[in-house]
Amino acid sequence: MLRLGVTDYPPYARWQKALSWLPVALLLAGVTNHLWQVHKHQLSPWLGAGFGMFATTDVDSARQVYLTVLLADGKERELALAEEYRDTLKRARALPSDAWLQRLAAAAFEALEASPEIAWPALPVALRIDIWRLSYQAETLEPNAGLLVSRTYPLPADDR
């Protein structure tokens, strides 16, 4: 009878041993990606697999998005988007990466173009997107709003 030594595994056994680590590797890759998204792109910890969601109050609904049209005379007017743009607004609020903020700006430009009846006191020149995050002080539990992201996009010339 042929006796296999400890190191003499059949070929399929070596593959089984290597593949047994695959779930662990995938889980670590998912956790690493989530942590990178939270720190690099301000992803709400409650989204994207939810790692650490119970350790923070930074849920996306605790974030506020303000769209402000900057006018040529230095004044500002707040802009509210219609219901058809709510999905883009919600996604940019949860993950305010450059890509989602640009999509939100494009949606705002589209909304402005679709509303030529708006009477501006001066020529609109830019759009500012501010996303604020609500947090709480550890000792007193007082709410504290902090600016998470602020970007300004010039209005396209053909929108005016």
N, C-alpha and C positions, 0 to 999 in steps of 0.2 A: 504494500500500500504506500502510495506517495504521500509524504507528509509535508505540508507547506509550512515554511518558517514564518515568523512574525512579519518579516519585511517582504515576503513573497506573496503579495496580494494578486488576485486575478485582475485583469484590466478593468472590468466593470466595477470592481470594488473600489479601485482608486477614483473612478469618476463619482461614485456614490459618496465617497468621503469628501471630495472636493465640492460637490453640489450640496452637501449638508450645510455648508457655510453660506450658501447663497441667500437664504432668508435673513440671516444676520447682516450680511453685507448690504442688502437692499434696505433694511430698516435703518442702518447707520447712514446710508446715502440719503434717505428721506429726511432724517433728523438734521443732518448737516445742511441739506438744501433749505430746509425750513428756517434754521438759525441764520443762514446767510441771507435769505429773503427778509427776515425780520430786521437784521442789522443794516443791510445794504439798501433795501428798498422800502423800509418802514412798513412791511406787511404786518397787519394786525395779528398778534399771536393767537387769536381765536380762529384764524383761518389757516388754510394750507396744512392740514393734518392735525391742527390743534395742539401741538406740543407746547406745553407751558400755558395753556389757556386759563387754567385756574390760578395761576400765579400773578395775574395782572388784570387790571380793569380796562385795558386798552382794547376793548371790543370796537369793531368798526362803527357801530351805532353811537358810540360816545365821541365820535369825531364829527366836526362840522366843516363843511366846505363853503367857502365864500367866493363867488365870482364877481369881480369888480371891473367895470369898464373905466379905463382912464381916458380923460378928455384932454384936448389940446390946451385948454385954459388952466389945467392943473387940478380940476375938480374930478370927483369920482362918482359913479353911479353903480349901485349893486344890481346884479342881473340874476333873475330866477329862470331856470330852464323848465320847459314844458315836460309833461309826463313821458313823452316818447324818448327823452334823453336820461331818464332816471337810472337805467341800467348802467350806462357809462359813468354817471355820477357816483353810483354806489361802488362800482369797481375801482374807480380812481380814489375814492375815500378809503377803501380797504387796503389797496396796494398802490400808494402814490409814487410809482416809478415814473421815470421820464416818459416811457411809452404810454402809460395810461393818462398821464397829465396832458400829453400832446393830443390824445384822442378826445379828452374832455374839452380842450381848447378848440379842436376842430368842430366838435358838437356845438359849442357856444357860438363859434363863427357861423355855423350853418343856421343856428337859431336866429342870430342877428340878421343874416341875409334874408331869412324867411319872414322877417318882421320889419319891412321898410317904413311902417307907419310910426315907429318910435321917433319922437321928436327929441333930438339931442340939443342941449343948450350950447354945446360946442362940438367940434369934430372929434369923434372917438379915434384914439390912436393905438391903444393897447388893451389887453385883457390880463388881469392879475388873478391867479388862482391861489388862494390861501386855504390850507387845511390845518385846523386846530384840533388838539387832543386834550381831552379832559382827564386829569389825574387827581389823586387825593394825597394829601400830606399824611405821612405815617403816624405822626403823634396826635394830630388834631382831627384828622379825616376831613379837613376843609378841602373843597374842590379847588382845583387850580388849572386854568386853561393855558396851554403852551402851544406856540406855533410849531407845527410839525414840518410843513413844507410851504414854500412860497415861490411861485414862478410867474414870470411876466412874459407874455407873447404879444408881439406886434400884430395889429390887425392887418389882414391882407388888403392891398390897395384897391382891389375890385369890390370890396364890401362897402365902400363908402359912396 
